Amino acid sequence: MSEQFILAFAPLRLKLQGYRKYFFKHRDFIIREGETVTIEAFNEIYFIIDEPTGLVVESDYGMFDSTDDPLEESVHIHRGVIRIFNPGNVKRRIKFIQAVIVN
């Protein structure tokens, strides 16, 4: 998803889930080759910006896979325990817009 789309879509998504108070942060991670990064996001929702290549992201909301053998459908919105895995042999970058829920 483009950053512009996320910033337009996220408030609607949050409102539909009953959240009225929140703020946005940009998050930018480097995932080294063979590494898994875990994020605990229980009062947050993470929106993947663009299409980062060569990574697998899994959470309570589903899975995003941009490896050479991708899933038929990838989820770009994540929450709960988020695991970002780089199965490749080079480091990769992934960017998110993080919606931090206040209420």
All heavy atoms as an XYZ file, in Angstrom:
857
protein
N       0.840     -1.175      0.000
C       0.000      0.000      0.000
C       0.884      1.236      0.000
O       1.906      1.258      0.675
C      -0.873      0.022      1.253
C      -1.967     -1.019      1.291
S      -3.142     -0.776      2.639
C      -2.235     -1.480      3.993
N       0.443      2.240     -0.701
C       1.209      3.478     -0.704
C       0.984      4.223      0.608
O      -0.041      4.059      1.274
C       0.796      4.367     -1.877
O      -0.478      4.925     -1.642
N       1.944      5.042      0.959
C       1.831      5.825      2.183
C       0.605      6.743      2.127
O      -0.131      6.887      3.112
C       3.103      6.640      2.384
C       3.154      7.360      3.691
C       4.525      7.997      3.938
O       5.492      7.679      3.224
O       4.599      8.820      4.859
N       0.345      7.325      0.987
C      -0.806      8.213      0.814
C      -2.107      7.441      1.054
O      -3.012      7.930      1.731
C      -0.789      8.819     -0.583
C      -1.905      9.788     -0.846
C      -1.816     10.388     -2.245
O      -0.947     10.034     -3.043
N      -2.716     11.285     -2.549
N      -2.212      6.233      0.502
C      -3.416      5.419      0.709
C      -3.592      5.064      2.182
O      -4.691      5.152      2.725
C      -3.360      4.143     -0.136
C      -4.518      3.228      0.124
C      -5.762      3.483     -0.446
C      -4.371      2.119      0.945
C      -6.838      2.644     -0.192
C      -5.437      1.286      1.203
C      -6.683      1.538      0.628
N      -2.508      4.656      2.837
C      -2.581      4.276      4.252
C      -3.087      5.447      5.089
O      -3.962      5.272      5.943
C      -1.209      3.805      4.767
C      -0.802      2.502      4.087
C      -1.226      3.631      6.285
C       0.653      2.129      4.292
N      -2.548      6.635      4.861
C      -2.952      7.794      5.662
C      -4.410      8.179      5.433
O      -5.049      8.752      6.317
C      -2.017      8.965      5.393
C      -0.590      8.754      5.918
C       0.321      9.886      5.476
C      -0.569      8.587      7.430
N      -4.962      7.835      4.277
C      -6.381      8.077      4.030
C      -7.246      6.937      4.578
O      -8.336      7.165      5.107
C      -6.625      8.249      2.529
N      -6.759      5.708      4.474
C      -7.521      4.512      4.850
C      -7.487      4.222      6.348
O      -8.491      3.788      6.927
C      -6.962      3.309      4.073
C      -7.496      1.985      4.499
C      -8.785      1.609      4.159
C      -6.709      1.107      5.234
C      -9.274      0.370      4.552
C      -7.189     -0.120      5.624
C      -8.482     -0.499      5.282
N      -6.361      4.431      6.981
C      -6.180      4.058      8.391
C      -7.209      4.691      9.323
O      -7.754      3.987     10.187
C      -4.761      4.372      8.847
N      -7.523      5.984      9.213
C      -8.532      6.544     10.117
C      -9.893      5.849      9.994
O     -10.571      5.615     10.996
C      -8.622      8.014      9.696
C      -7.266      8.303      9.134
C      -6.883      7.036      8.418
N     -10.283      5.492      8.777
C     -11.537      4.762      8.579
C     -11.479      3.388      9.236
O     -12.394      2.977      9.943
C     -11.842      4.626      7.088
C     -13.060      3.776      6.729
C     -14.329      4.373      7.311
C     -13.176      3.631      5.226
N     -10.385      2.686      9.025
C     -10.205      1.352      9.615
C     -10.252      1.423     11.144
O     -10.893      0.617     11.805
C      -8.872      0.756      9.144
C      -8.463     -0.550      9.754
C      -9.332     -1.685      9.218
N      -9.022     -2.928      9.880
C      -8.527     -3.988      9.294
N      -8.270     -3.976      8.008
N      -8.287     -5.081      9.982
N      -9.575      2.393     11.714
C      -9.555      2.558     13.165
C     -10.944      2.929     13.696
O     -11.378      2.407     14.727
C      -8.521      3.599     13.564
C      -7.072      3.146     13.370
C      -6.144      4.340     13.252
C      -6.640      2.232     14.489
N     -11.639      3.801     12.987
C     -12.984      4.192     13.398
C     -13.932      2.998     13.372
O     -14.734      2.816     14.291
C     -13.499      5.300     12.483
C     -14.860      5.827     12.866
C     -15.286      6.951     11.937
C     -16.664      7.452     12.299
N     -17.119      8.499     11.384
N     -13.842      2.164     12.341
C     -14.692      0.975     12.239
C     -14.440     -0.009     13.377
O     -15.331     -0.766     13.760
C     -14.485      0.281     10.893
C     -15.062      1.006      9.681
C     -14.644      0.310      8.395
C     -16.584      1.083      9.771
N     -13.244      0.012     13.920
C     -12.912     -0.866     15.042
C     -13.203     -0.201     16.391
O     -12.893     -0.762     17.436
C     -11.451     -1.307     14.961
C     -11.209     -2.237     13.787
C      -9.796     -2.751     13.736
O      -8.830     -1.999     13.836
N      -9.662     -4.052     13.577
N     -13.772      1.003     16.354
C     -14.191      1.665     17.573
C     -13.157      2.555     18.225
O     -13.346      3.021     19.347
N     -12.062      2.837     17.540
C     -11.010      3.674     18.101
C     -11.154      5.108     17.618
O     -11.335      5.363     16.438
C      -9.629      3.132     17.739
C      -9.418      1.721     18.197
C      -9.229      0.687     17.281
C      -9.435      1.403     19.548
C      -9.048     -0.617     17.705
C      -9.257      0.093     19.977
C      -9.066     -0.905     19.054
O      -8.901     -2.197     19.467
N     -11.068      6.041     18.548
C     -11.217      7.453     18.219
C      -9.929      8.241     18.437
O      -9.708      9.254     17.813
C     -12.328      8.089     19.070
C     -13.691      7.447     18.900
C     -14.297      7.807     17.548
N     -15.631      7.269     17.391
C     -15.909      6.166     16.710
N     -14.970      5.480     16.122
N     -17.158      5.739     16.583
N      -9.098      7.778     19.364
C      -7.863      8.495     19.673
C      -6.669      7.617     19.294
O      -6.536      6.500     19.775
C      -7.798      8.849     21.153
C      -8.877      9.824     21.589
C      -8.742     10.165     23.054
C      -9.834     11.101     23.497
N      -9.740     11.399     24.918
N      -5.814      8.179     18.469
C      -4.631      7.457     18.002
C      -3.678      8.476     17.391
O      -4.055      9.627     17.140
C      -5.011      6.393     16.958
C      -5.844      6.935     15.835
C      -5.257      7.551     14.735
C      -7.235      6.887     15.889
C      -6.024      8.081     13.720
C      -8.008      7.415     14.875
C      -7.395      8.004     13.795
O      -8.162      8.534     12.792
N      -2.467      8.036     17.166
C      -1.520      8.866     16.418
C      -0.666      7.957     15.556
O      -0.586      6.748     15.788
C      -0.667      9.759     17.334
C       0.194      9.014     18.318
C       1.497      8.669     17.995
C      -0.309      8.669     19.569
C       2.295      7.987     18.900
C       0.477      7.988     20.480
C       1.781      7.649     20.153
N      -0.057      8.527     14.540
C       0.737      7.761     13.582
C       2.227      7.995     13.788
O       2.649      9.100     14.133
C       0.382      8.148     12.145
C      -1.031      7.817     11.758
C      -1.894      8.813     11.343
C      -1.496      6.518     11.802
C      -3.188      8.526     10.975
C      -2.797      6.213     11.439
C      -3.640      7.217     11.026
N       3.002      6.942     13.558
C       4.461      7.015     13.561
C       4.970      6.251     12.345
O       4.369      5.262     11.940
C       5.034      6.351     14.821
C       4.738      7.079     16.105
C       5.184      6.299     17.324
C       6.657      5.995     17.351
N       7.065      5.302     18.593
N       6.073      6.704     11.789
C       6.759      5.936     10.744
C       7.746      5.007     11.418
O       8.452      5.409     12.346
C       7.509      6.876      9.792
C       6.627      7.559      8.821
N       5.946      8.713      9.123
C       6.280      7.239      7.557
C       5.241      9.081      8.080
N       5.419      8.209      7.121
N       7.802      3.775     10.962
C       8.768      2.799     11.480
C       9.545      2.243     10.288
O       8.958      1.956      9.241
C       8.063      1.659     12.217
C       7.193      2.082     13.397
C       7.968      2.682     14.559
N       9.002      1.840     15.089
C       8.844      0.969     16.090
N       7.668      0.832     16.682
N       9.851      0.241     16.524
N      10.826      2.083     10.454
C      11.709      1.643      9.377
C      12.671      0.614      9.965
O      13.445      0.944     10.869
C      12.450      2.866      8.846
C      13.250      2.589      7.594
O      13.636      1.429      7.348
O      13.505      3.556      6.853
N      12.607     -0.611      9.502
C      13.424     -1.694     10.049
C      14.341     -2.270      8.977
O      13.927     -2.438      7.826
C      12.548     -2.851     10.554
C      11.654     -2.492     11.698
C      10.359     -2.067     11.478
C      12.093     -2.605     13.005
C       9.514     -1.743     12.530
C      11.265     -2.290     14.069
C       9.966     -1.852     13.823
N      15.556     -2.589      9.372
C      16.467     -3.386      8.562
C      16.439     -4.786      9.151
O      16.691     -4.976     10.345
C      17.904     -2.827      8.592
C      17.957     -1.418      7.998
C      18.863     -3.772      7.874
C      17.633     -1.351      6.523
N      16.132     -5.767      8.299
C      16.082     -7.167      8.731
C      17.262     -7.872      8.072
O      17.337     -7.983      6.847
C      14.748     -7.836      8.325
C      13.538     -6.956      8.659
C      14.642     -9.223      8.957
C      13.366     -6.632     10.127
N      18.183     -8.311      8.879
C      19.392     -8.960      8.354
C      19.070    -10.345      7.797
O      18.046    -10.935      8.127
C      20.442     -9.051      9.444
C      20.829     -7.671      9.958
C      22.164     -7.670     10.671
N      22.469     -6.364     11.206
C      22.831     -5.309     10.493
N      22.935     -5.390      9.208
N      23.093     -4.151     11.078
N      19.949    -10.846      6.970
C      19.761    -12.147      6.334
C      19.549    -13.246      7.394
O      20.275    -13.319      8.385
C      20.937    -12.495      5.423
C      22.289    -12.350      6.035
C      22.882    -10.947      6.001
O      22.230     -9.993      5.553
O      24.026    -10.820      6.456
N      18.504    -14.044      7.197
C      18.187    -15.136      8.109
C      17.599    -14.703      9.443
O      17.330    -15.544     10.302
N      17.353    -13.426      9.641
C      16.900    -12.904     10.928
C      15.374    -12.828     11.001
O      14.698    -12.611      9.999
C      17.480    -11.498     11.129
C      17.101    -10.831     12.431
C      17.707     -9.438     12.568
O      17.668     -8.659     11.596
O      18.209     -9.138     13.659
N      14.854    -12.995     12.216
C      13.447    -12.751     12.508
C      13.366    -11.664     13.567
O      14.015    -11.764     14.609
C      12.741    -14.023     13.038
O      12.800    -15.045     12.035
C      11.286    -13.737     13.384
N      12.592    -10.632     13.287
C      12.349     -9.549     14.239
C      10.908     -9.692     14.719
O       9.996     -9.871     13.910
C      12.569     -8.171     13.585
C      12.116     -7.050     14.503
C      14.028     -8.000     13.203
N      10.712     -9.631     16.038
C       9.379     -9.747     16.622
C       8.976     -8.421     17.240
O       9.754     -7.811     17.974
C       9.351    -10.858     17.690
O       9.747    -12.094     17.077
C       7.969    -11.013     18.284
N       7.755     -8.001     16.937
C       7.189     -6.766     17.481
C       5.902     -7.140     18.205
O       5.065     -7.847     17.647
C       6.842     -5.759     16.359
C       8.073     -5.423     15.529
C       6.198     -4.508     16.935
C       7.759     -4.691     14.246
N       5.765     -6.685     19.437
C       4.506     -6.883     20.160
C       3.661     -5.635     19.959
O       4.008     -4.561     20.443
C       4.775     -7.164     21.631
C       5.464     -8.494     21.849
C       5.605     -8.867     23.303
O       5.067     -8.165     24.175
O       6.270     -9.880     23.572
N       2.559     -5.799     19.240
C       1.725     -4.658     18.848
C       0.277     -4.905     19.266
O      -0.581     -5.176     18.442
C       1.822     -4.445     17.345
N       0.025     -4.805     20.552
C      -1.316     -5.096     21.044
C      -2.192     -3.850     21.098
O      -3.414     -3.962     21.034
C      -1.235     -5.790     22.405
C      -0.554     -7.119     22.311
C       0.747     -7.276     22.764
C      -1.178     -8.203     21.729
C       1.402     -8.492     22.657
C      -0.540     -9.418     21.608
C       0.748     -9.572     22.071
N      -1.606     -2.683     21.225
C      -2.390     -1.443     21.180
C      -1.985     -0.611     19.955
O      -2.053      0.607     19.975
C      -2.219     -0.621     22.473
C      -0.822     -0.050     22.621
O       0.156     -0.666     22.209
N      -0.716      1.129     23.198
N      -1.580     -1.317     18.911
C      -1.100     -0.674     17.695
C      -1.537     -1.494     16.491
O      -1.794     -2.684     16.607
C       0.427     -0.609     17.689
C       1.010      0.097     18.871
C       2.296     -0.547     19.362
O       2.682     -1.622     18.871
O       2.885      0.040     20.260
N      -1.595     -0.835     15.365
C      -1.805     -1.515     14.095
C      -0.696     -1.046     13.160
O      -0.406      0.148     13.068
C      -3.189     -1.192     13.497
C      -4.294     -1.678     14.438
C      -3.338     -1.841     12.119
C      -5.692     -1.315     13.989
N      -0.051     -1.987     12.495
C       1.048     -1.700     11.572
C       0.574     -1.883     10.138
O       0.020     -2.929      9.792
C       2.229     -2.636     11.830
C       3.087     -2.240     12.995
C       2.647     -2.357     14.305
C       4.371     -1.751     12.792
C       3.448     -1.998     15.377
C       5.181     -1.385     13.849
C       4.706     -1.514     15.134
O       5.512     -1.151     16.191
N       0.807     -0.865      9.307
C       0.454     -0.901      7.892
C       1.757     -0.942      7.093
O       2.593     -0.042      7.226
C      -0.335      0.356      7.510
C      -1.645      0.500      8.235
C      -1.699      1.078      9.501
C      -2.826      0.063      7.653
C      -2.912      1.229     10.167
C      -4.037      0.204      8.315
C      -4.079      0.780      9.576
N       1.928     -1.956      6.262
C       3.148     -2.078      5.451
C       3.101     -1.050      4.330
O       2.135     -0.990      3.569
C       3.287     -3.489      4.857
C       3.428     -4.531      5.974
C       4.484     -3.553      3.904
C       3.433     -5.965      5.476
N       4.159     -0.261      4.224
C       4.280      0.726      3.155
C       4.896      0.052      1.932
O       5.933     -0.611      2.025
C       5.154      1.920      3.590
C       4.521      2.640      4.785
C       5.363      2.886      2.426
C       5.401      3.728      5.374
N       4.253      0.247      0.782
C       4.727     -0.254     -0.505
C       4.807     -1.783     -0.519
O       4.009     -2.448      0.117
C       6.048      0.406     -0.895
C       5.906      1.918     -1.081
O       4.820      2.359     -1.529
O       6.857      2.652     -0.768
N       5.787     -2.316     -1.244
C       5.940     -3.764     -1.412
C       7.387     -4.163     -1.106
O       8.191     -4.343     -2.020
C       5.606     -4.168     -2.852
C       4.163     -3.990     -3.237
C       3.263     -5.068     -2.648
O       3.732     -6.197     -2.417
O       2.087     -4.765     -2.411
N       7.747     -4.288      0.166
C       9.133     -4.689      0.466
C       9.396     -6.092     -0.078
O       8.565     -6.985      0.067
C       9.176     -4.668      2.000
C       7.758     -4.864      2.416
C       6.912     -4.214      1.355
N      10.532     -6.275     -0.721
C      10.817     -7.564     -1.357
C      11.575     -8.504     -0.428
O      12.337     -8.070      0.435
C      11.646     -7.374     -2.646
O      12.859     -6.703     -2.308
C      10.891     -6.572     -3.675
N      11.347     -9.796     -0.630
C      12.130    -10.831      0.035
C      11.845    -11.037      1.504
O      12.681    -11.597      2.213
N      10.667    -10.620      1.994
C      10.349    -10.735      3.410
C       9.030    -11.470      3.626
O       8.164    -11.476      2.759
C      10.244     -9.348      4.051
C      11.532     -8.532      4.102
C      11.226     -7.112      4.561
C      12.551     -9.182      5.016
N       8.909    -12.051      4.818
C       7.663    -12.673      5.255
C       7.268    -11.992      6.562
O       8.076    -11.894      7.485
C       7.829    -14.196      5.484
C       6.540    -14.797      6.006
C       8.277    -14.883      4.199
N       6.019    -11.514      6.632
C       5.492    -10.876      7.836
C       4.267    -11.670      8.262
O       3.366    -11.897      7.453
C       5.108     -9.398      7.582
C       4.585     -8.760      8.859
C       6.286     -8.619      7.027
N       4.250    -12.071      9.517
C       3.133    -12.863     10.031
C       2.647    -12.253     11.341
O       3.445    -11.824     12.171
C       3.590    -14.301     10.276
C       2.487    -15.229     10.691
C       2.956    -16.659     10.842
O       4.173    -16.928     10.719
O       2.113    -17.515     11.106
N       1.315    -12.196     11.498
C       0.726    -11.672     12.726
C      -0.635    -12.308     12.947
O      -1.054    -13.177     12.173
C       0.570    -10.148     12.632
O      -0.511     -9.807     11.767
N      -1.326    -11.829     13.974
C      -2.674    -12.305     14.251
C      -3.629    -11.996     13.101
O      -4.667    -12.628     12.973
C      -3.209    -11.667     15.540
C      -2.423    -12.090     16.772
O      -1.667    -13.078     16.694
O      -2.558    -11.432     17.816
N      -3.295    -11.021     12.268
C      -4.160    -10.627     11.151
C      -3.917    -11.436      9.886
O      -4.708    -11.374      8.963
C      -3.965     -9.149     10.842
C      -4.764     -8.204     11.706
C      -5.212     -8.553     12.978
C      -5.074     -6.941     11.269
C      -5.933     -7.681     13.770
C      -5.802     -6.049     12.049
C      -6.224     -6.426     13.292
O      -6.946     -5.544     14.061
N      -2.790    -12.147      9.800
C      -2.499    -12.933      8.607
C      -1.038    -12.854      8.220
O      -0.179    -12.572      9.053
N      -0.758    -13.102      6.933
C       0.617    -13.194      6.466
C       0.818    -12.372      5.193
O      -0.041    -12.329      4.325
C       0.968    -14.656      6.200
C       2.418    -14.883      5.824
S       2.798    -16.630      5.552
C       2.889    -17.201      7.225
N       1.991    -11.740      5.127
C       2.470    -11.042      3.938
C       3.714    -11.782      3.490
O       4.589    -12.081      4.296
C       2.815     -9.584      4.283
C       3.510     -8.843      3.175
C       2.779     -8.169      2.220
C       4.894     -8.824      3.102
C       3.422     -7.483      1.192
C       5.544     -8.149      2.085
C       4.796     -7.470      1.130
N       3.803    -12.095      2.201
C       4.951    -12.854      1.697
C       5.382    -12.268      0.358
O       4.630    -12.294     -0.611
C       4.567    -14.327      1.533
C       5.727    -15.211      1.125
O       6.787    -14.688      0.711
O       5.581    -16.437      1.213
N       6.594    -11.733      0.307
C       7.121    -11.174     -0.937
C       8.392    -11.895     -1.377
O       9.242    -11.313     -2.035
C       7.384     -9.673     -0.774
O       8.381     -9.469      0.211
N       8.499    -13.165     -0.988
C       9.648    -13.969     -1.399
C       9.422    -14.481     -2.822
O       8.416    -14.172     -3.457
C       9.858    -15.153     -0.430
O       8.702    -15.994     -0.474
C      10.103    -14.668      0.989
N      10.338    -15.306     -3.315
C      10.217    -15.848     -4.670
C       9.047    -16.823     -4.807
O       8.643    -17.155     -5.918
C      11.519    -16.549     -5.068
C      12.645    -15.559     -5.292
O      12.361    -14.382     -5.588
O      13.815    -15.963     -5.158
N       8.521    -17.317     -3.677
C       7.380    -18.235     -3.675
C       6.258    -17.623     -2.829
O       5.935    -18.126     -1.756
C       7.806    -19.596     -3.123
C       6.729    -20.648     -3.270
O       5.855    -20.493     -4.147
O       6.748    -21.619     -2.498
N       5.653    -16.523     -3.305
C       4.695    -15.778     -2.475
C       3.353    -16.492     -2.317
O       3.009    -17.384     -3.087
C       4.520    -14.467     -3.241
C       4.775    -14.836     -4.659
C       5.830    -15.914     -4.615
N       2.622    -16.052     -1.320
C       1.254    -16.516     -1.116
C       0.360    -15.958     -2.216
O       0.687    -14.948     -2.838
C       0.719    -16.016      0.235
C       1.463    -16.455      1.485
C       0.924    -15.693      2.697
C       1.291    -17.947      1.686
N      -0.798    -16.565     -2.394
C      -1.736    -16.043     -3.384
C      -2.363    -14.734     -2.929
O      -2.764    -13.916     -3.745
C      -2.819    -17.080     -3.674
C      -2.274    -18.285     -4.425
C      -3.339    -19.265     -4.826
O      -4.515    -18.871     -4.949
O      -2.995    -20.431     -5.023
N      -2.468    -14.542     -1.610
C      -3.003    -13.287     -1.076
C      -2.181    -12.892      0.143
O      -1.998    -13.695      1.055
C      -4.469    -13.450     -0.673
C      -5.087    -12.186     -0.153
C      -6.568    -12.337      0.171
O      -7.141    -13.398     -0.078
O      -7.135    -11.362      0.701
N      -1.713    -11.669      0.166
C      -0.914    -11.176      1.289
C      -1.675    -10.108      2.049
O      -2.387     -9.290      1.454
C       0.418    -10.601      0.802
O       1.321    -11.625      0.493
N      -1.488    -10.090      3.368
C      -2.124     -9.124      4.247
C      -1.126     -7.997      4.512
O       0.020     -8.251      4.886
C      -2.549     -9.803      5.575
C      -3.096     -8.791      6.551
C      -3.553    -10.909      5.300
N      -1.559     -6.765      4.342
C      -0.687     -5.606      4.513
C      -0.896     -4.896      5.844
O      -0.221     -3.918      6.131
C      -0.910     -4.609      3.378
C      -0.456     -5.115      2.048
N       0.632     -4.612      1.399
C      -0.926     -6.106      1.254
C       0.813     -5.249      0.263
N      -0.129     -6.159      0.144
N      -1.843     -5.381      6.657
C      -2.167     -4.774      7.945
C      -1.902     -5.818      9.030
O      -2.376     -6.946      8.923
C      -3.637     -4.317      7.994
C      -3.916     -3.340      6.847
C      -3.969     -3.693      9.340
C      -5.383     -3.048      6.642
N      -1.155     -5.426     10.081
C      -0.751     -6.398     11.090
C      -0.929     -5.866     12.502
O      -0.783     -4.671     12.755
C       0.698     -6.821     10.856
C       0.842     -7.550      9.557
N       0.580     -8.885      9.445
C       1.146     -7.115      8.321
C       0.743     -9.250      8.185
N       1.087     -8.189      7.479
N      -1.221     -6.825     13.411
C      -1.442     -6.490     14.819
C      -1.178     -7.720     15.667
O      -1.210     -8.837     15.189
C      -2.885     -6.024     15.010
C      -3.144     -5.485     16.388
C      -4.500     -4.883     16.483
N      -4.632     -4.236     17.785
C      -5.727     -3.713     18.236
N      -6.818     -3.726     17.503
N      -5.761     -3.160     19.425
N      -0.933     -7.505     16.957
C      -0.634     -8.613     17.869
C       0.860     -8.881     17.852
O       1.669     -7.960     17.770
N       1.228    -10.128     17.910
C       2.644    -10.491     17.784
C       2.965    -10.526     16.287
O       2.427    -11.337     15.549
C       2.948    -11.847     18.448
C       4.406    -12.220     18.228
C       2.622    -11.805     19.932
N       3.846     -9.617     15.871
C       4.233     -9.511     14.461
C       5.641    -10.065     14.322
O       6.560     -9.635     15.027
C       4.193     -8.041     13.989
C       2.800     -7.448     14.197
C       4.617     -7.934     12.529
C       2.737     -5.946     13.969
N       5.800    -11.012     13.425
C       7.113    -11.597     13.146
C       7.507    -11.246     11.717
O       6.777    -11.558     10.782
C       7.065    -13.107     13.326
C       6.944    -13.533     14.753
C       6.854    -15.065     14.885
N       6.389    -15.422     16.198
C       5.115    -15.471     16.579
N       4.174    -15.196     15.720
N       4.784    -15.803     17.801
N       8.677    -10.624     11.569
C       9.205    -10.256     10.260
C      10.423    -11.131     10.018
O      11.395    -11.083     10.777
C       9.608     -8.770     10.209
C       8.462     -7.881     10.696
C      10.036     -8.385      8.798
C       8.894     -6.469     11.030
N      10.370    -11.943      8.966
C      11.436    -12.906      8.683
C      12.051    -12.614      7.323
O      11.347    -12.387      6.347
C      10.869    -14.325      8.706
C      11.857    -15.390      8.308
C      13.052    -15.546      8.987
C      11.586    -16.227      7.244
C      13.965    -16.523      8.624
C      12.487    -17.218      6.873
C      13.679    -17.361      7.556
N      13.385    -12.636      7.295
C      14.130    -12.468      6.052
C      14.816    -13.792      5.732
O      15.867    -14.107      6.298
C      15.175    -11.358      6.201
C      16.030    -11.192      4.971
O      15.879    -11.898      3.978
N      16.945    -10.236      5.024
N      14.238    -14.596      4.834
C      14.849    -15.890      4.505
C      16.026    -15.794      3.542
O      16.703    -16.785      3.283
C      13.692    -16.654      3.854
C      12.860    -15.591      3.222
C      12.964    -14.395      4.151
N      16.281    -14.611      3.020
C      17.319    -14.431      2.009
C      18.722    -14.310      2.576
O      18.954    -14.472      3.772
N      19.651    -13.984      1.679
C      21.052    -13.876      2.076
C      21.585    -12.448      1.992
O      22.792    -12.237      1.964
C      21.918    -14.836      1.247
C      21.777    -14.610     -0.240
O      21.141    -13.648     -0.667
N      22.355    -15.489     -1.027
N      20.682    -11.474      1.908
C      21.046    -10.061      1.980
C      20.073     -9.361      2.921
O      18.936     -9.793      3.074
C      21.018     -9.360      0.597
C      22.062     -9.954     -0.326
C      19.649     -9.414     -0.029
N      20.533     -8.274      3.558
C      19.630     -7.563      4.456
C      18.561     -6.838      3.643
O      18.789     -6.439      2.500
C      20.386     -6.623      5.376
C      21.150     -5.528      4.716
C      21.933     -4.733      5.762
C      22.838     -3.719      5.089
N      23.626     -2.989      6.074
N      17.387     -6.698      4.260
C      16.234     -6.082      3.602
C      15.649     -4.987      4.490
O      15.804     -5.018      5.701
C      15.129     -7.110      3.331
C      15.530     -8.293      2.507
C      15.578     -7.916      1.068
N      15.887     -9.100      0.266
C      15.986     -9.086     -1.029
N      15.789     -7.967     -1.687
N      16.280    -10.165     -1.696
N      14.949     -4.056      3.876
C      14.303     -2.967      4.602
C      12.789     -3.113      4.473
O      12.278     -3.458      3.414
C      14.731     -1.627      4.029
C      13.882     -0.464      4.527
C      14.428      0.877      4.116
N      15.367      1.255      5.167
C      16.529      1.844      4.967
N      16.927      2.135      3.760
N      17.311      2.155      5.982
N      12.103     -2.835      5.582
C      10.647     -2.782      5.573
C      10.217     -1.528      6.319
O      10.793     -1.196      7.357
C      10.008     -4.057      6.177
C       8.483     -4.026      6.005
C      10.416     -4.249      7.629
C       7.807     -5.363      6.296
N       9.232     -0.829      5.740
C       8.725      0.405      6.345
C       7.249      0.229      6.672
O       6.507     -0.397      5.912
C       8.899      1.577      5.385
C      10.352      1.887      5.068
C      10.440      3.037      4.089
C      11.886      3.303      3.709
N      11.991      4.443      2.787
N       6.863      0.795      7.805
C       5.475      0.731      8.253
C       4.986      2.125      8.627
O       5.773      2.990      9.005
C       5.354     -0.097      9.545
C       5.667     -1.546      9.423
C       6.943     -2.018      9.726
C       4.696     -2.461      9.070
C       7.236     -3.363      9.661
C       4.979     -3.811      9.021
C       6.246     -4.263      9.304
N       3.673      2.280      8.603
C       3.016      3.345      9.350
C       2.370      2.647     10.526
O       1.578      1.710     10.349
C       2.006      4.123      8.513
C       2.758      4.921      7.454
C       1.167      5.043      9.409
C       1.883      5.759      6.553
N       2.732      3.067     11.709
C       2.233      2.486     12.955
C       1.143      3.391     13.507
O       1.373      4.583     13.707
C       3.373      2.373     13.959
C       2.978      1.920     15.328
C       4.113      2.085     16.328
O       5.063      2.834     16.109
N       4.019      1.393     17.437
N      -0.036      2.845     13.704
C      -1.126      3.575     14.342
C      -1.141      3.162     15.810
O      -1.422      2.000     16.123
C      -2.457      3.265     13.693
N      -0.773      4.076     16.694
C      -0.749      3.801     18.131
C      -2.096      4.225     18.708
O      -2.485      5.392     18.609
C       0.398      4.563     18.825
C       0.398      4.285     20.317
C       1.735      4.205     18.198
N      -2.803      3.255     19.279
C      -4.148      3.498     19.793
C      -4.037      4.031     21.211
O      -3.377      3.436     22.063
C      -4.975      2.201     19.752
C      -5.077      1.719     18.299
C      -6.344      2.407     20.388
C      -5.482      0.285     18.140
N      -4.702      5.161     21.481
C      -4.607      5.830     22.770
C      -5.769      5.446     23.686
O      -5.596      5.286     24.875
C      -4.535      7.365     22.601
C      -4.485      8.075     23.935
C      -3.342      7.740     21.740
N      -6.982      5.291     23.136
C      -8.139      5.023     23.992
C      -8.369      3.552     24.223
O      -8.053      2.691     23.519
C      -9.403      5.667     23.444
C      -9.803      5.189     22.065
O      -8.994      4.676     21.302
N     -11.056      5.386     21.732
